[in-house]
């Protein structure tokens, strides 16, 4: 058995046609057919059902195709990269992260990892929590940094594991020109007549949940100015005194303090945090294992 005969089988399975596969492989159709027959003989299994009208995979052929096809695609990509670039590709660590985590946690992580793995290419993608969960679940990214879900079983149901970092209390953010800016702390009921910048219920579910719960607990339903998820946009709306926002203290720390002010909220125990999520796999890469070990054992991630 050789690599080439398996490659031929994969191509025939892709097209379910000897004529189409032979064109792609640039070999004669009889020669291709002979290679497949030889492979079946070596395996002692029938891989293809052949009729004059169509070709289908047998149960054994379907199994082998599903197991081998992804590997062959990776092999071809690797070989093509080496041929084109005359060098081996650098290992890559792909991280999907919400903007607040990108500013607060990612620099600390990279500072600890880059020195030990200087040959690694780190790729950061800023996105929403829901999108980060999807990218990690599909194994397009190794690790995601998300706003911690209100219900942790959401992560477990996605087949992911999670590490939660330090929790931060909610604060009310107002313009420095707002009358409430004269205070350092308020009862949230004092903001009952304000227009609140809400969060997208899908893209930022946990923040929207906390906003609604905090206001309802304080005795009112928050008026809505608009929905937003981009921190810079929210900050600009507040700075122009168009509305107010509830956000965790770690997010507040990323705002420019010259035009907005954050007020502590009395009698509120609501808080939020960032969590790291990753896919449960049988054999994570050594780099992924090292990153997870760093996140789990380094106390600075919990004392920010």
PASEBA-1860 file (N, C-alpha, C; in nm, 3 decimals):
! residues 304
1> XXXXXXXX> 0.085/-0.120/0.000/0.000/0.000/0.000/0.088/0.124/0.000 ~ 0.051/0.225/-0.078/0.131/0.346/-0.082/0.042/0.470/-0.073 ~ 0.108/0.579/-0.048/0.038/0.706/-0.032/-0.043/0.741/-0.157 ~ 0.013/0.715/-0.273/-0.050/0.757/-0.398/-0.183/0.686/-0.421 ~ -0.189/0.556/-0.389/-0.314/0.484/-0.411/-0.424/0.536/-0.319 ~ -0.388/0.573/-0.197/-0.486/0.633/-0.106/-0.531/0.770/-0.157 ~ -0.437/0.845/-0.211/-0.469/0.976/-0.269/-0.567/0.959/-0.384 ~ -0.548/0.858/-0.467/-0.638/0.833/-0.578/-0.778/0.798/-0.527
9> XXXXXXXX> -0.785/0.718/-0.423/-0.914/0.681/-0.366/-0.989/0.804/-0.314 ~ -0.916/0.893/-0.248/-0.979/1.016/-0.196/-1.038/1.097/-0.310 ~ -0.965/1.109/-0.420/-1.011/1.191/-0.533/-1.134/1.129/-0.599 ~ -1.134/0.997/-0.616/-1.252/0.929/-0.672/-1.371/0.949/-0.580 ~ -1.350/0.942/-0.449/-1.458/0.961/-0.353/-1.510/1.104/-0.357 ~ -1.421/1.200/-0.380/-1.464/1.340/-0.389/-1.561/1.361/-0.505 ~ -1.530/1.298/-0.619/-1.609/1.320/-0.741/-1.716/1.214/-0.763 ~ -1.696/1.096/-0.701/-1.780/0.978/-0.731/-1.788/0.957/-0.882
17> XXXXXXXX> -1.670/0.975/-0.943/-1.658/0.960/-1.088/-1.513/0.933/-1.122 ~ -1.488/0.822/-1.194/-1.351/0.791/-1.235/-1.303/0.890/-1.342 ~ -1.394/0.929/-1.431/-1.352/1.019/-1.538/-1.313/1.156/-1.484 ~ -1.394/1.211/-1.389/-1.363/1.341/-1.331/-1.236/1.334/-1.247 ~ -1.222/1.226/-1.170/-1.103/1.211/-1.085/-0.977/1.196/-1.169 ~ -0.986/1.124/-1.281/-0.868/1.104/-1.366/-0.823/1.236/-1.428 ~ -0.920/1.324/-1.461/-0.885/1.456/-1.515/-0.811/1.539/-1.410 ~ -0.862/1.534/-1.287/-0.800/1.611/-1.179/-0.660/1.560/-1.149
25> XXXXXXXX> -0.644/1.428/-1.153/-0.516/1.366/-1.118/-0.419/1.357/-1.236 ~ -0.471/1.385/-1.358/-0.388/1.380/-1.480/-0.331/1.241/-1.505 ~ -0.416/1.141/-1.485/-0.377/1.003/-1.519/-0.491/0.942/-1.600 ~ -0.464/0.829/-1.665/-0.567/0.765/-1.746/-0.673/0.701/-1.656 ~ -0.793/0.693/-1.708/-0.902/0.633/-1.630/-0.876/0.485/-1.602 ~ -0.828/0.406/-1.701/-0.797/0.264/-1.671/-0.688/0.251/-1.564 ~ -0.586/0.338/-1.571/-0.480/0.333/-1.470/-0.534/0.365/-1.332 ~ -0.624/0.461/-1.321/-0.685/0.498/-1.193/-0.769/0.383/-1.139
33> XXXXXXXX> -0.847/0.323/-1.225/-0.931/0.211/-1.184/-0.845/0.096/-1.132 ~ -0.732/0.071/-1.197/-0.643/-0.036/-1.155/-0.584/-0.008/-1.017 ~ -0.551/0.118/-0.992/-0.496/0.156/-0.861/-0.599/0.131/-0.750 ~ -0.726/0.164/-0.776/-0.830/0.143/-0.675/-0.852/-0.006/-0.651 ~ -0.852/-0.084/-0.758/-0.867/-0.231/-0.742/-0.752/-0.288/-0.661 ~ -0.632/-0.239/-0.686/-0.515/-0.285/-0.611/-0.527/-0.250/-0.464 ~ -0.577/-0.128/-0.436/-0.594/-0.086/-0.297/-0.697/-0.173/-0.227 ~ -0.808/-0.201/-0.294/-0.912/-0.287/-0.234/-0.857/-0.426/-0.205
41> XXXXXXXX> -0.772/-0.475/-0.295/-0.713/-0.608/-0.275/-0.620/-0.608/-0.154 ~ -0.541/-0.504/-0.140/-0.449/-0.494/-0.027/-0.523/-0.482/0.106 ~ -0.633/-0.408/0.106/-0.711/-0.390/0.229/-0.801/-0.510/0.259 ~ -0.834/-0.584/0.155/-0.928/-0.694/0.173/-1.070/-0.644/0.192 ~ -1.097/-0.523/0.139/-1.229/-0.460/0.155/-1.273/-0.400/0.022 ~ -1.403/-0.404/-0.002/-1.457/-0.336/-0.118/-1.488/-0.193/-0.077 ~ -1.432/-0.097/-0.150/-1.447/0.044/-0.113/-1.553/0.116/-0.196 ~ -1.574/0.070/-0.318/-1.665/0.138/-0.409/-1.765/0.040/-0.469
49> XXXXXXXX> -1.890/0.085/-0.481/-1.991/0.012/-0.559/-1.993/0.073/-0.698 ~ -1.964/-0.009/-0.799/-1.956/0.040/-0.936/-2.071/-0.013/-1.020 ~ -2.141/0.075/-1.089/-2.238/0.034/-1.189/-2.208/0.115/-1.315 ~ -2.279/0.087/-1.421/-2.256/0.160/-1.546/-2.302/0.305/-1.535 ~ -2.388/0.335/-1.437/-2.444/0.470/-1.425/-2.380/0.554/-1.317 ~ -2.340/0.491/-1.205/-2.287/0.572/-1.096/-2.192/0.492/-1.007 ~ -2.122/0.564/-0.926/-2.031/0.506/-0.827/-2.074/0.556/-0.689 ~ -2.080/0.464/-0.594/-2.109/0.501/-0.456/-2.006/0.437/-0.364
57> XXXXXXXX> -1.992/0.493/-0.246/-1.901/0.437/-0.147/-1.971/0.326/-0.069 ~ -1.897/0.218/-0.045/-1.949/0.116/0.046/-1.940/0.170/0.189 ~ -1.994/0.097/0.283/-1.986/0.140/0.423/-1.840/0.152/0.466 ~ -1.758/0.055/0.425/-1.615/0.059/0.457/-1.546/0.175/0.387 ~ -1.583/0.198/0.261/-1.525/0.308/0.186/-1.561/0.443/0.247 ~ -1.686/0.457/0.291/-1.731/0.581/0.355/-1.651/0.608/0.482 ~ -1.628/0.502/0.560/-1.552/0.516/0.685/-1.409/0.561/0.658 ~ -1.343/0.494/0.564/-1.203/0.527/0.533/-1.194/0.668/0.474
65> XXXXXXXX> -1.289/0.703/0.388/-1.288/0.837/0.327/-1.299/0.946/0.433 ~ -1.393/0.931/0.526/-1.413/1.033/0.630/-1.292/1.045/0.722 ~ -1.224/0.933/0.744/-1.106/0.936/0.831/-0.984/0.994/0.762 ~ -0.969/0.966/0.633/-0.847/1.004/0.563/-0.852/1.140/0.494 ~ -0.971/1.179/0.445/-0.980/1.301/0.365/-0.924/1.426/0.436 ~ -0.962/1.452/0.562/-0.906/1.571/0.628/-0.754/1.566/0.640 ~ -0.699/1.448/0.666/-0.554/1.434/0.679/-0.484/1.464/0.548 ~ -0.541/1.415/0.438/-0.479/1.440/0.308/-0.483/1.587/0.273
73> XXXXXXXX> -0.592/1.655/0.311/-0.602/1.799/0.284/-0.494/1.874/0.360 ~ -0.471/1.836/0.486/-0.366/1.900/0.566/-0.228/1.872/0.508 ~ -0.207/1.748/0.464/-0.077/1.712/0.406/-0.050/1.796/0.281 ~ -0.150/1.809/0.194/-0.131/1.885/0.071/-0.105/2.032/0.099 ~ -0.180/2.088/0.195/-0.158/2.228/0.231/-0.016/2.249/0.284 ~ 0.029/2.156/0.367/0.163/2.166/0.424/0.270/2.159/0.316 ~ 0.256/2.063/0.227/0.355/2.046/0.120/0.356/2.168/0.028 ~ 0.237/2.216/-0.008/0.228/2.334/-0.096/0.290/2.457/-0.031
81> XXXXXXXX> 0.268/2.473/0.099/0.327/2.587/0.170/0.479/2.581/0.165 ~ 0.534/2.462/0.192/0.680/2.447/0.193/0.738/2.473/0.055 ~ 0.670/2.423/-0.050/0.720/2.441/-0.187/0.718/2.589/-0.225 ~ 0.609/2.658/-0.189/0.593/2.798/-0.228/0.682/2.892/-0.147 ~ 0.700/2.863/-0.018/0.772/2.956/0.070/0.914/2.913/0.103 ~ 0.951/2.791/0.063/1.085/2.738/0.087/1.120/2.736/0.237 ~ 1.018/2.720/0.321/1.041/2.711/0.466/0.920/2.645/0.528 ~ 0.936/2.598/0.651/0.823/2.536/0.719/0.737/2.644/0.783
89> XXXXXXXX> 0.605/2.624/0.791/0.519/2.726/0.851/0.540/2.735/1.001 ~ 0.527/2.856/1.056/0.537/2.873/1.200/0.411/2.820/1.267 ~ 0.425/2.762/1.386/0.305/2.724/1.462/0.223/2.849/1.491 ~ 0.092/2.835/1.496/0.004/2.950/1.516/-0.091/2.925/1.632 ~ -0.109/3.027/1.715/-0.204/3.023/1.824/-0.312/3.126/1.793 ~ -0.435/3.080/1.773/-0.544/3.169/1.735/-0.636/3.192/1.855 ~ -0.656/3.320/1.888/-0.735/3.358/2.005/-0.847/3.451/1.961 ~ -0.971/3.415/1.993/-1.086/3.501/1.969/-1.123/3.567/2.102
97> XXXXXXXX> -1.141/3.698/2.101/-1.156/3.768/2.229/-1.249/3.888/2.219 ~ -1.319/3.914/2.328/-1.395/4.040/2.336/-1.296/4.153/2.357 ~ -1.329/4.275/2.314/-1.233/4.386/2.322/-1.180/4.414/2.462 ~ -1.264/4.404/2.565/-1.217/4.432/2.700/-1.109/4.334/2.743 ~ -1.127/4.207/2.710/-1.025/4.107/2.744/-0.899/4.128/2.662 ~ -0.916/4.174/2.537/-0.800/4.200/2.451/-0.710/4.306/2.512 ~ -0.770/4.401/2.582/-0.692/4.510/2.642/-0.639/4.475/2.781 ~ -0.712/4.391/2.854/-0.676/4.367/2.994/-0.597/4.238/3.014
105> XXXXXXXX> -0.643/4.129/2.952/-0.584/3.998/2.979/-0.482/3.951/2.875 ~ -0.511/3.980/2.748/-0.423/3.930/2.642/-0.280/3.981/2.656 ~ -0.256/4.109/2.686/-0.116/4.153/2.702/-0.043/4.077/2.812 ~ -0.111/4.050/2.922/-0.047/3.975/3.031/-0.014/3.833/2.986 ~ -0.106/3.772/2.911/-0.083/3.635/2.864/0.034/3.630/2.766 ~ 0.033/3.720/2.668/0.139/3.717/2.567/0.276/3.748/2.628 ~ 0.278/3.835/2.726/0.405/3.869/2.792/0.466/3.745/2.856 ~ 0.382/3.656/2.905/0.432/3.535/2.969/0.465/3.424/2.870
113> XXXXXXXX> 0.396/3.423/2.755/0.410/3.312/2.662/0.512/3.339/2.552 ~ 0.516/3.462/2.501/0.601/3.493/2.385/0.748/3.464/2.414 ~ 0.794/3.495/2.534/0.935/3.471/2.568/0.971/3.324/2.562 ~ 0.877/3.237/2.597/0.902/3.093/2.597/0.879/3.030/2.461 ~ 0.796/3.094/2.378/0.765/3.041/2.245/0.785/3.151/2.140 ~ 0.908/3.195/2.119/0.932/3.305/2.025/0.900/3.268/1.881 ~ 0.891/3.140/1.851/0.866/3.099/1.713/0.718/3.093/1.680 ~ 0.630/3.117/1.777/0.487/3.106/1.757/0.430/3.236/1.698
121> XXXXXXXX> 0.340/3.221/1.601/0.262/3.334/1.551/0.130/3.339/1.626 ~ 0.105/3.449/1.696/-0.022/3.466/1.766/-0.115/3.548/1.678 ~ -0.238/3.499/1.662/-0.338/3.570/1.583/-0.455/3.604/1.673 ~ -0.485/3.732/1.689/-0.594/3.778/1.775/-0.710/3.828/1.690 ~ -0.828/3.785/1.724/-0.948/3.830/1.654/-1.046/3.887/1.755 ~ -1.070/4.017/1.749/-1.165/4.080/1.841/-1.306/4.061/1.788 ~ -1.393/4.012/1.874/-1.529/3.981/1.833/-1.621/3.983/1.953 ~ -1.742/3.935/1.938/-1.836/3.928/2.050/-1.821/3.794/2.122
129> XXXXXXXX> -1.878/3.785/2.240/-1.870/3.660/2.317/-1.935/3.544/2.242 ~ -2.053/3.567/2.187/-2.124/3.459/2.119/-2.047/3.410/1.997 ~ -1.985/3.503/1.925/-1.907/3.464/1.808/-1.780/3.390/1.849 ~ -1.716/3.435/1.957/-1.595/3.368/2.005/-1.625/3.224/2.045 ~ -1.737/3.203/2.112/-1.777/3.067/2.152/-1.795/2.980/2.029 ~ -1.857/3.034/1.925/-1.880/2.958/1.802/-1.749/2.924/1.733 ~ -1.657/3.019/1.726/-1.528/2.995/1.660/-1.446/2.890/1.731 ~ -1.449/2.892/1.865/-1.375/2.792/1.943/-1.442/2.656/1.931
137> XXXXXXXX> -1.575/2.654/1.936/-1.647/2.528/1.926/-1.622/2.460/1.792 ~ -1.609/2.540/1.686/-1.582/2.485/1.552/-1.434/2.454/1.532 ~ -1.353/2.479/1.636/-1.209/2.455/1.636/-1.137/2.538/1.531 ~ -1.195/2.655/1.497/-1.126/2.750/1.412/-1.027/2.834/1.494 ~ -1.052/2.842/1.624/-0.965/2.913/1.717/-0.936/2.824/1.836 ~ -0.818/2.840/1.895/-0.777/2.754/2.005/-0.842/2.793/2.137 ~ -0.847/2.923/2.165/-0.898/2.972/2.293/-0.981/3.098/2.268 ~ -1.086/3.115/2.348/-1.167/3.236/2.341/-1.172/3.305/2.476
145> XXXXXXXX> -1.171/3.437/2.474/-1.191/3.516/2.596/-1.326/3.585/2.582 ~ -1.419/3.554/2.672/-1.556/3.601/2.659/-1.604/3.665/2.789 ~ -1.711/3.744/2.779/-1.780/3.790/2.899/-1.852/3.669/2.957 ~ -1.828/3.638/3.084/-1.879/3.516/3.145/-2.031/3.507/3.133 ~ -2.082/3.396/3.079/-2.228/3.380/3.066/-2.295/3.376/3.203 ~ -2.420/3.420/3.206/-2.498/3.414/3.330/-2.520/3.268/3.369 ~ -2.546/3.184/3.271/-2.568/3.041/3.296/-2.450/2.963/3.240 ~ -2.368/2.909/3.328/-2.246/2.841/3.284/-2.273/2.714/3.205
153> XXXXXXXX> -2.394/2.657/3.221/-2.423/2.534/3.148/-2.426/2.558/2.997 ~ -2.439/2.685/2.956/-2.434/2.717/2.814/-2.302/2.673/2.754 ~ -2.193/2.698/2.827/-2.060/2.662/2.780/-2.043/2.510/2.778 ~ -2.089/2.444/2.884/-2.078/2.298/2.891/-2.155/2.233/2.777 ~ -2.271/2.287/2.745/-2.353/2.230/2.638/-2.288/2.246/2.501 ~ -2.196/2.341/2.490/-2.123/2.362/2.364/-2.001/2.270/2.354 ~ -1.979/2.188/2.457/-1.862/2.101/2.457/-1.734/2.173/2.489 ~ -1.746/2.285/2.564/-1.630/2.366/2.599/-1.604/2.362/2.748
161> XXXXXXXX> -1.480/2.393/2.785/-1.442/2.412/2.925/-1.416/2.560/2.948 ~ -1.417/2.602/3.074/-1.410/2.745/3.103/-1.331/2.772/3.230 ~ -1.254/2.880/3.228/-1.187/2.934/3.347/-1.239/3.076/3.367 ~ -1.291/3.105/3.485/-1.340/3.240/3.513/-1.237/3.319/3.592 ~ -1.215/3.446/3.552/-1.121/3.533/3.621/-1.193/3.623/3.721 ~ -1.127/3.727/3.765/-1.179/3.812/3.871/-1.312/3.877/3.832 ~ -1.403/3.888/3.930/-1.532/3.953/3.908/-1.522/4.100/3.947 ~ -1.596/4.184/3.870/-1.595/4.329/3.893/-1.738/4.378/3.911
169> XXXXXXXX> -1.760/4.472/4.003/-1.896/4.525/4.025/-1.941/4.612/3.908 ~ -2.073/4.627/3.896/-2.129/4.716/3.796/-2.117/4.861/3.843 ~ -2.095/4.950/3.748/-2.094/5.093/3.776/-2.183/5.164/3.674 ~ -2.236/5.279/3.715/-2.314/5.362/3.625/-2.220/5.466/3.564 ~ -2.213/5.471/3.432/-2.124/5.563/3.363/-2.206/5.678/3.304 ~ -2.167/5.801/3.339/-2.239/5.919/3.293/-2.139/6.021/3.237 ~ -2.191/6.118/3.165/-2.107/6.228/3.116/-2.061/6.314/3.234 ~ -1.944/6.375/3.222/-1.897/6.464/3.329/-1.986/6.587/3.340
177> XXXXXXXX> -2.069/6.611/3.236/-2.161/6.725/3.239/-2.298/6.687/3.297 ~ -2.314/6.560/3.331/-2.441/6.514/3.384/-2.453/6.556/3.531 ~ -2.573/6.592/3.578/-2.590/6.629/3.719/-2.543/6.522/3.817 ~ -2.559/6.392/3.779/-2.518/6.284/3.869/-2.366/6.276/3.883 ~ -2.292/6.341/3.792/-2.146/6.335/3.797/-2.089/6.404/3.920 ~ -2.173/6.477/3.992/-2.127/6.542/4.115/-2.112/6.440/4.228 ~ -2.166/6.321/4.208/-2.163/6.218/4.312/-2.057/6.112/4.281 ~ -2.018/6.037/4.382/-1.926/5.924/4.364/-2.000/5.791/4.368
185> XXXXXXXX> -2.117/5.791/4.431/-2.197/5.669/4.442/-2.344/5.708/4.446 ~ -2.430/5.622/4.394/-2.574/5.649/4.394/-2.652/5.521/4.419 ~ -2.777/5.537/4.460/-2.872/5.428/4.450/-2.922/5.429/4.306 ~ -2.926/5.315/4.243/-2.956/5.310/4.100/-3.093/5.371/4.069 ~ -3.185/5.371/4.164/-3.318/5.426/4.142/-3.310/5.575/4.106 ~ -3.203/5.640/4.146/-3.185/5.782/4.113/-3.171/5.803/3.962 ~ -3.139/5.695/3.888/-3.122/5.705/3.743/-3.244/5.653/3.667 ~ -3.356/5.643/3.735/-3.475/5.581/3.676/-3.527/5.657/3.554
193> XXXXXXXX> -3.502/5.788/3.548/-3.553/5.867/3.437/-3.452/5.883/3.323 ~ -3.337/5.819/3.338/-3.232/5.832/3.236/-3.257/5.738/3.118 ~ -3.201/5.775/3.003/-3.203/5.686/2.886/-3.076/5.601/2.889 ~ -3.094/5.470/2.890/-2.981/5.378/2.902/-2.939/5.325/2.765 ~ -2.810/5.311/2.748/-2.758/5.242/2.630/-2.762/5.093/2.660 ~ -2.845/5.021/2.587/-2.862/4.877/2.609/-2.758/4.799/2.528 ~ -2.747/4.670/2.561/-2.657/4.580/2.489/-2.739/4.485/2.402 ~ -2.680/4.438/2.294/-2.748/4.342/2.209/-2.773/4.213/2.287
201> XXXXXXXX> -2.897/4.168/2.289/-2.935/4.053/2.371/-2.871/3.923/2.324 ~ -2.827/3.917/2.198/-2.762/3.796/2.147/-2.611/3.809/2.157 ~ -2.556/3.919/2.109/-2.411/3.936/2.105/-2.351/3.965/2.242 ~ -2.428/4.027/2.330/-2.377/4.062/2.465/-2.483/4.026/2.567 ~ -2.522/3.899/2.568/-2.635/3.855/2.650/-2.614/3.882/2.798 ~ -2.497/3.850/2.850/-2.474/3.863/2.995/-2.481/4.009/3.040 ~ -2.428/4.102/2.959/-2.432/4.243/2.996/-2.576/4.297/2.992 ~ -2.651/4.256/2.890/-2.790/4.301/2.882/-2.872/4.244/2.997
209> XXXXXXXX> -2.845/4.119/3.033/-2.914/4.055/3.146/-2.886/4.132/3.275 ~ -2.759/4.168/3.297/-2.722/4.240/3.419/-2.785/4.379/3.423 ~ -2.790/4.446/3.308/-2.853/4.578/3.301/-3.000/4.569/3.344 ~ -3.072/4.476/3.285/-3.214/4.463/3.316/-3.237/4.421/3.461 ~ -3.155/4.327/3.510/-3.172/4.279/3.647/-3.141/4.389/3.747 ~ -3.035/4.466/3.723/-2.997/4.572/3.816/-3.108/4.677/3.826 ~ -3.163/4.717/3.712/-3.266/4.820/3.713/-3.396/4.768/3.773 ~ -3.435/4.647/3.738/-3.559/4.592/3.792/-3.547/4.571/3.943
217> XXXXXXXX> -3.429/4.529/3.988/-3.407/4.514/4.133/-3.416/4.649/4.203 ~ -3.371/4.755/4.133/-3.377/4.888/4.191/-3.518/4.948/4.186 ~ -3.609/4.883/4.112/-3.748/4.927/4.114/-3.797/4.997/3.989 ~ -3.726/4.983/3.876/-3.774/5.046/3.753/-3.726/4.968/3.631 ~ -3.792/4.992/3.520/-3.753/4.931/3.392/-3.672/5.033/3.313 ~ -3.552/5.000/3.267/-3.466/5.100/3.203/-3.517/5.145/3.067 ~ -3.522/5.277/3.048/-3.553/5.332/2.917/-3.438/5.302/2.821 ~ -3.470/5.286/2.695/-3.367/5.252/2.597/-3.338/5.367/2.503
225> XXXXXXXX> -3.213/5.411/2.502/-3.169/5.509/2.403/-3.139/5.438/2.271 ~ -3.060/5.332/2.280/-3.023/5.253/2.164/-2.955/5.126/2.214 ~ -2.923/5.037/2.121/-2.846/4.916/2.153/-2.706/4.932/2.093 ~ -2.606/4.886/2.166/-2.470/4.895/2.115/-2.381/4.792/2.181 ~ -2.273/4.758/2.115/-2.178/4.664/2.172/-2.034/4.714/2.162 ~ -2.009/4.813/2.075/-1.874/4.867/2.060/-1.846/4.965/2.173 ~ -1.741/4.937/2.249/-1.711/5.017/2.367/-1.685/5.164/2.333 ~ -1.614/5.189/2.223/-1.583/5.326/2.184/-1.710/5.403/2.150
233> XXXXXXXX> -1.803/5.339/2.081/-1.930/5.402/2.046/-2.009/5.437/2.171 ~ -2.016/5.342/2.264/-2.089/5.366/2.389/-2.026/5.483/2.464 ~ -1.893/5.484/2.472/-1.823/5.592/2.543/-1.852/5.728/2.481 ~ -1.857/5.734/2.348/-1.884/5.861/2.281/-2.027/5.909/2.303 ~ -2.121/5.816/2.306/-2.260/5.852/2.332/-2.275/5.910/2.472 ~ -2.207/5.844/2.568/-2.213/5.893/2.706/-2.144/6.029/2.717 ~ -2.027/6.043/2.657/-1.951/6.168/2.665/-2.030/6.286/2.611 ~ -2.117/6.259/2.512/-2.200/6.365/2.455/-2.331/6.383/2.531
241> XXXXXXXX> -2.340/6.317/2.647/-2.454/6.332/2.737/-2.586/6.291/2.672 ~ -2.579/6.190/2.586/-2.699/6.140/2.520/-2.767/6.030/2.600 ~ -2.692/5.967/2.688/-2.747/5.859/2.769/-2.645/5.812/2.870 ~ -2.684/5.713/2.949/-2.596/5.655/3.050/-2.584/5.506/3.024 ~ -2.489/5.441/3.090/-2.469/5.298/3.069/-2.428/5.231/3.200 ~ -2.469/5.107/3.212/-2.420/5.022/3.321/-2.314/4.930/3.262 ~ -2.198/4.925/3.324/-2.094/4.834/3.275/-2.003/4.792/3.390 ~ -1.941/4.674/3.377/-1.849/4.626/3.480/-1.728/4.719/3.493
249> XXXXXXXX> -1.671/4.723/3.611/-1.561/4.815/3.639/-1.441/4.788/3.550 ~ -1.419/4.664/3.509/-1.305/4.638/3.421/-1.324/4.703/3.284 ~ -1.447/4.707/3.234/-1.474/4.777/3.109/-1.459/4.928/3.127 ~ -1.505/4.977/3.240/-1.495/5.120/3.269/-1.349/5.165/3.266 ~ -1.259/5.078/3.312/-1.117/5.115/3.318/-1.058/5.143/3.181 ~ -1.127/5.101/3.074/-1.077/5.121/2.938/-1.128/5.250/2.877 ~ -1.219/5.318/2.945/-1.275/5.443/2.893/-1.184/5.560/2.926 ~ -1.183/5.658/2.838/-1.113/5.781/2.872/-1.189/5.853/2.983
257> XXXXXXXX> -1.120/5.891/3.089/-1.187/5.948/3.205/-1.210/6.099/3.195 ~ -1.164/6.163/3.088/-1.175/6.308/3.080/-1.317/6.355/3.050 ~ -1.400/6.269/2.988/-1.534/6.312/2.948/-1.646/6.231/3.013 ~ -1.611/6.124/3.085/-1.714/6.043/3.151/-1.673/6.018/3.295 ~ -1.771/5.981/3.376/-1.743/5.947/3.515/-1.820/5.821/3.552 ~ -1.756/5.733/3.628/-1.819/5.609/3.672/-1.859/5.623/3.819 ~ -1.984/5.590/3.847/-2.037/5.600/3.982/-2.059/5.462/4.040 ~ -2.015/5.441/4.165/-2.044/5.316/4.232/-2.194/5.308/4.261
265> XXXXXXXX> -2.245/5.186/4.266/-2.388/5.165/4.290/-2.407/5.105/4.428 ~ -2.476/5.176/4.514/-2.501/5.129/4.650/-2.601/5.014/4.649 ~ -2.583/4.923/4.745/-2.678/4.813/4.766/-2.696/4.724/4.643 ~ -2.589/4.706/4.569/-2.594/4.616/4.454/-2.477/4.519/4.461 ~ -2.507/4.392/4.446/-2.402/4.290/4.449/-2.377/4.231/4.310 ~ -2.437/4.289/4.207/-2.420/4.236/4.072/-2.280/4.264/4.021 ~ -2.223/4.166/3.953/-2.087/4.179/3.901/-2.073/4.100/3.772 ~ -1.960/4.117/3.706/-1.933/4.048/3.580/-1.785/4.014/3.572
273> XXXXXXXX> -1.751/3.925/3.482/-1.612/3.882/3.470/-1.583/3.838/3.327 ~ -1.456/3.816/3.302/-1.409/3.756/3.177/-1.373/3.610/3.204 ~ -1.402/3.524/3.108/-1.364/3.383/3.118/-1.292/3.339/2.991 ~ -1.202/3.243/3.008/-1.137/3.180/2.893/-1.208/3.048/2.865 ~ -1.234/3.019/2.737/-1.301/2.895/2.698/-1.217/2.823/2.593 ~ -1.227/2.691/2.595/-1.156/2.612/2.495/-1.232/2.483/2.470 ~ -1.206/2.422/2.357/-1.274/2.300/2.316/-1.217/2.180/2.389 ~ -1.306/2.095/2.438/-1.261/1.970/2.500/-1.215/1.874/2.391
281> XXXXXXXX> -1.086/1.851/2.384/-1.031/1.756/2.286/-0.942/1.656/2.357 ~ -0.924/1.541/2.293/-0.844/1.435/2.354/-0.696/1.470/2.358 ~ -0.651/1.549/2.260/-0.507/1.576/2.250/-0.481/1.721/2.210 ~ -0.498/1.816/2.303/-0.467/1.955/2.269/-0.317/1.972/2.244 ~ -0.279/2.072/2.167/-0.139/2.096/2.136/-0.063/2.133/2.263 ~ 0.069/2.118/2.257/0.153/2.151/2.372/0.140/2.298/2.407 ~ 0.130/2.384/2.304/0.116/2.527/2.330/-0.016/2.556/2.400 ~ -0.124/2.495/2.352/-0.255/2.515/2.416/-0.250/2.470/2.561
289> XXXXXXXX> -0.186/2.356/2.587/-0.173/2.308/2.725/-0.097/2.408/2.810 ~ 0.010/2.467/2.754/0.091/2.562/2.830/0.012/2.690/2.859 ~ -0.064/2.737/2.761/-0.146/2.857/2.781/-0.249/2.833/2.890 ~ -0.315/2.718/2.883/-0.417/2.686/2.984/-0.355/2.674/3.123 ~ -0.237/2.614/3.131/-0.169/2.603/3.259/-0.137/2.741/3.316 ~ -0.093/2.831/3.228/-0.063/2.968/3.270/-0.188/3.037/3.323 ~ -0.299/3.023/3.250/-0.424/3.088/3.290/-0.478/3.032/3.421 ~ -0.457/2.903/3.442/-0.509/2.840/3.564/-0.424/2.871/3.687
297> XXXXXXXX> -0.292/2.879/3.668/-0.202/2.885/3.783/-0.149/3.024/3.816 ~ -0.155/3.117/3.723/-0.099/3.250/3.748/-0.202/3.336/3.820 ~ -0.174/3.368/3.944/-0.270/3.440/4.027/-0.297/3.582/3.978 ~ -0.208/3.637/3.898/-0.229/3.775/3.852/-0.352/3.788/3.765 ~ -0.396/3.679/3.704/-0.518/3.683/3.622/-0.641/3.695/3.709 ~ -0.627/3.667/3.836/-0.741/3.670/3.928/-0.735/3.789/4.022 ~ -0.624/3.865/4.017/-0.606/3.977/4.108/-0.597/4.111/4.037 ~ -0.633/4.113/3.908/-0.623/4.237/3.831/-0.705/4.347/3.898
END
